[in-house]
């Protein structure tokens, strides 16, 4: 009902005050009222608004012109125009309820509401005007098209913001100072417009652009649409009464109104891209700000630090608790060179920064800091449009807990579950490392086999056999030095790696191994005892000897000990 009343009032006002000799109005905002309502409403409600528009326009025409036939025809043309514009603009509203939010939506709005829909409506209206006012089709078409196009493009954004609650929301969200600024800028637009159109001496049509531009920058779309509307109403009323710079142009009132329409179209075409660009810029800034806030929140609530470096390696940005990871707070790190961090962290990070510049893939490194803190750093190069490196971005993560878990998993993977000693995999890793970097005192290998273990297993069971293996492993480990290694290879076989190639030292250690195992019987978990004996084959590594050959010689020595009576040491 309110929309119909507003449409009626605007139609009467335009016919009475902004039309020449009671013919076609120079601007027609009534269609913008209904189009704004349709865009703000679900499609199922469109019918009643279109009916309301038909009744309002027809009633306004009948009220002002004293006849019904022509107003009904104009009402039909206007309803067709509004319906077509609504259908063409469906889906233009974004998820935030905004009509003109970027360049694409502005372009679509101009084409649909500024060309196609008013073109169809103007064609129908021109035919009616030619019969009702005895005007030529060409003049009627041009006047009707300009009036409808300007009405839709100027007034639809304003009334959409009004019906959608954008103005109310902006006013509520603004502070007292911001509200005062809004009012001051709009008053400035009105004051300048009145000053320009109240005089006939100087062609000052450019002056309203100054406050309009300020409004666009400060108030966005809502302020821009209201400002353009103020200029349009002020200019239209003044021109129809013979005031303003437009009256300086040659020609009759029809020519002057056409020039006014051209002026308003120019103002609109200048302000719409500016307002759209500023709206897109504000959206981008808001998204970046939101992303920045999320980034800072994420970094503050996790052990992640985000850094950015210049090409030379100077730190230009810090996000997160950097002091815990790198030992410098953000203020000290900003502007400092990455290589100035405490070694080995600084050298490792700078090296990753340099490698990132020559790689298309991220560079990932792990660095251990004093105190057992492990840091994982991931570097990615930042490049310009030509592919030239402009800097790097890095994420630093505290992976101390992960490294501890990895170490524990590695230890478990290399530990024999029964004896708690190293297993075959653990021994082979340490053995290969010793071959690659031999101990200063040389290397000796002893292979050990439990004597008559199969008989023990068969007679007393696997539980007794497992207990015997565990106790033998404990006795061997207790006899060795801290630098030596004992591992269970599997079954009843053990291996000892000694950090010496001195025959006397190695044989003394292995002899004590044999004696310590045989010194006392093994207590069994189900009661009773079992004798424990081992055979040991010892070899010393010679210069350049390979691992396979060394183990093979130790194996031969072990079998010699078993063939020689067991419970003894044989050195190859």
Residue, then its C-alpha position, 0 to 999 in steps of 0.5 A: x500500500x505504501x509503495x502504491x501511494x508513493x508511486x501515485x504521489x511521485x507520478x502526480x508530481x512529475x506530471x505537474x512539475x517536471x513535464x512540459x505543457x502537461x506532456x511527458x515528464x522529463x524524469x520518471x521515478x515512480x518505476x524506480x520505486x516499484x522496481x526497488x520493491x520487486x528486487x527486495x522481495x521474493x518473486x512470489x510477491x511481484x504480482x501484487x506490486x505490479x498491480x499496485x503500480x498499474x493502479x497508481x500510475x493510471x490514477x495519477x494520470x487520470x487525476x492530473x489529465x482528467x482522462x482515463x484512456x491515455x493513463x491506462x495505456x501509460x500504466x500498461x507500458x510502465x508495468x511491462x517496463x518494470x516487470x521486464x527490468x525485474x526479470x532481467x535483474x533477477x539474481x543481481x543481488x549478492x549474498x549480502x543483499x547489495x544491488x550494485x556491489x561491483x563493476x559486473x553488477x553495475x554493467x548489468x544494471x545499466x544494460x537492463x534498467x538503463x537500456x533494454x527495459x526502458x527501451x521497451x517501455x518507451x516504445x509502448x509509451x511513445x505510441x500512446x503519446x503520439x495519439x494522446x498528445x499528438x507528438x511524433x513517434x521519434x520525439x515521444x520515444x526519445x523523451x520517454x526513453x530518457x525519462x524512464x532510463x533516468x528514473x530507473x537508474x537514479x531512483x532504483x538504487x535509492x529506494x532499494x537501499x531505503x526498502x532493504x534497510x541499508x540506510x537505517x543500518x548505516x545510520x545505526x552503525x555510524x557514530x555521532x560524528x559519522x552521522x554528522x558527516x553524512x548529513x553535512x555532505x548531503x546538505x552540501x550536495x543540496x546546497x551546491x545544486x540549489x546554488x547552481x540551478x537557482x541562477x541563470x548567468x553562469x554555466x556551473x553544471x560541473x560544480x555538483x560533481x565536487x560534493x558528489x565525488x566526496x559523497x561517493x568516497x565517504x558514504x558509498x553507494x547509499x550516499x551516492x544514489x541519494x546525492x544524484x537524486x538530489x541533483x536530479x530533483x533540483x535540476x528538474x524543478x529549476x529547469x521546468x521553471x526556467x531557472x538554472x544553467x540549462x535555461x542558457x541553452x538555445x531552443x524551446x523547453x523540450x530541447x532544454x529538458x532533453x539537455x537536462x536529461x543528457x546532463x543527468x545521464x552524464x552525472x550518473x555515468x560518471x558516478x556509478x563506476x566510481x561508486x562501484x569501484x569504491x564499493x569493491x575496494x571497501x569489500x576487498x579491504x574488509x576481506x583483507x582485514x578479516x583475513x588478517x584478523x583470522x591470520x593473527x588469531x590463528x597464529x596467536x592460538x598456535x605454535x605457528x609464526x608467519x614471516x615475510x622477507x625482502x629479496x635481501x633477507x630483511x624481515x618485513x613482517x611478523x605474525x605470531x609468537x616469534x620470540x619463543x621460536x627464534x629468540x627475538x621479539x617482533x620489534x627486534x626482528x623487523x628490519x633485521x637480516x635473517x642471517x643475524x639470528x642465532x646459529x644455526x637457525x639464521x644460517x639455515x633460514x637464510x639458505x632456505x630463503x635463497x633456495x626458494x628464489x630458484x625453486x617453484x616448490x616450497x623449501x622445507x627445512x628442520x632446525x634444532x635450536x638449543x634446548x631441544x626445540x625443533x623448528x620446521x620452516x617452509x619458504x615460498x618465493x614471492x614473485x612479480x608479474x615477470x616472475x622475478x623474486x620480490x621476497x619470500x614468505x615463511x611459516x615457522x612451526x614448533x615441531x618438537x613434539x612431533x620430532x619426539x614422537x618420531x624418535x619414539x616411533x623410530x626407537x620402537x621400530x628398532x627395539x626388540x619387544x622381548x629383550x628390550x635390546x636393539x633389533x636387527x633393523x636397529x643394529x644394521x642402521x648403527x652398523x652401517x653408520x659405524x662402517x661409514x664413520x669407524x670409531x677411532x679405536x676400530x671396530x669388532x663384531x661378536x655373534x652370539x648363539x644360545x647353546x641348546x636353546x631348542x632343547x630348552x624350548x622343547x622341554x620347558x616351553x616357549x615361556x621358559x625360552x623367552x625368559x631365558x632369552x630376556x635374562x641372557x640379553x640383560x646379562x650381556x648388556x650389563x657386561x658391555x661398555x656404554x660405547x658398545x651395542x648389543x642387539x637381538x638378531x632373531x631367535x636365539x642369536x645376538x650380535x655385539x658391536x665393540x668400539x675397538x679393534x684391539x684383540x686383547x680388549x675385545x677378547x676380554x670383553x667377550x670372554x666376560x660375556x660368556x662367563x657372566x651368562x654361565x655364572x648362574x642359572x636363569x630363574x623361570x617364571x613358572x618356577x625352577x631354573x635353567x642353565x644358560x650357556x652361549x657360544x661367541x664368535x669374534x672378529x676384528x675389522x681390518x682396513x677397508x673390510x666390508x660389512x658382509x665380509x665382516x659378518x660372514x667371518x664372525x658367523x664362521x667363528x661362531x660355528x667354530x665355537x659351537x663345534x668346539x664344545x659350546x660355552x666358549x669364545x672363538x676369535x677369528 
